[in-house]
Amino acid sequence: MTVPTTKPIAVSWSTEDLYNILMRGIEPDLCTDTLPLLDVMYEGETSDQRKERMQWYSEAFRQFLERYEKFTAALHGEFRKIQTSLRSIAEGKSAAHDDDAVKNLEHLFQENS
């Protein structure tokens, strides 16, 4: 059984990128690149409209947290699969090594008998 080799991962995204990826599908207004523009985007909005928008933003954050939890749970599950696979490979190698050691000892005892 061969042990798969892996290469180091060069992560080219930040936590902010992850936040924006997840939030963009829910409410683009709340992405970090859009936040500075909100005053201009909603200039002239009434207080009732602003209140309604803030209520929606609150819901958007709730949805974001739900998606984030699902995302991290999925990642955790994938890491567990990798860990289980690697453990299985390592145990297989260990068992093969143990079998070889026993055969070598048996051979030594036979030669010395």
N, C-alpha and C positions, 0 to 999 in steps of 0.2 A: 504494500500500500504506500503510495507516495504522499508526502505532505505538501499541500498546496502552498506556494509562496505568494506573499503579498508585497505590494509596494506601498511605501508611505503615502498617505493622502495629503495632497496640498489643498487645504481648504481655502477657497477664494471668496467666501462670503462671511458676513458678520452676523451677529445676533440681530442687528438692525435690519439687515437684508431679509432674514427669516421672518421677522415681524412684518415687514412690508409685503413679502410674498403672501403670507397668510391673510393680512388685513386687506390687501388690494381686492381680493375676491369678495370681501364683505362690505367694506366702505372705503373707497379710495381717498375720501376727505381726511381720513385718519392716518394715512401714510405719512412718514416723516418728511417726504419731499413736498407734500401738499399742505401740511399744517401752517407754514408761514404765509400761505396765500388765502387762508380762509376769510380773513377780514375783508379782503378785496372781493372775493367770490360771493360773499353774502352781504355786501354793502347794501343798505336800504332794507334789510330784512326786518320785519316787525318783531316785537318781543314775543308774540305768540308763535311766530314761525321759528324764532330762535329756540324757544322752549321745546317745541316739537322736534327740532333738529337735535337738541341736546338729549332728549329722551331716546331718539333713534341712535345716537352715538353710544349711549349707555347700553342699549341692546346690542350694538355692533361689538362693543368690548366683551360682552357676555359670550357672543358667538365666537369671537376671536379666542377667548380662553378655552372654549369647548374644542375648537379646532386644534389649538396648541396641545391640549391634553391628548387628543387622538393621535396627533403627529408624534409626540414624544412616546406614547404607548406603543405605537407601531415601530418606532426606532428601537425601543427597548426589546420588543419581541424579536426583531431581526438580529440584534446583538446576542440575545439568548440562543437563537438558532445557531449562530456562528460559534458561540461558546460550546454548545452541546456537540456540534460537529467536531470541533478541535479536540475536545475531551475524548470523544469517541476514537479519533485518530490516534491520540496519545496513548490511550488505554490499549488499543490494538497493537501499537508499536511495543508497548511495555510487555504485553502478553507474548508477543513474538520473541522479544528479547529473553523473557523468562523461559520460554520453551527451548531456546538455543542454549541457555545456561544449564538447564536440566539435562539436555542431551550431552553437553560437554562433560558434565559430572558423571553421568552414566557411563560414558565412553572411558573416562579416567578410571572408574571403579572396575570396569571390565578388563582394562589393560593391566591393572595392578592386582587382579585376583589370581 
